[in-house]
Amino acid sequence: MKLKSIKVGRTYVTPNGGQRRLERIERKDGRYHAGYVPIDRKGNEGTLRWVKLESFANEVLAESIS
């Protein structure tokens, strides 16, 4: 996905069928980082995790419909 199309508060689908809800985007050390909550196939939510925004964009396929 393109970085410009990623929005906070939306849920995105990963290639393995899991989902990630983007909670925050923050600038740290000159780079943007994404804070997301992983959601498994059963709907269980994990804890907040941080990755580089570029990594998050490369990993997700599309925005979730539900």
Helices and strands as residue ranges (DSSP letters): G 3-5, E 11-13, E 19-28, E 31-39, E 49-52, H 53-59, E 62-63
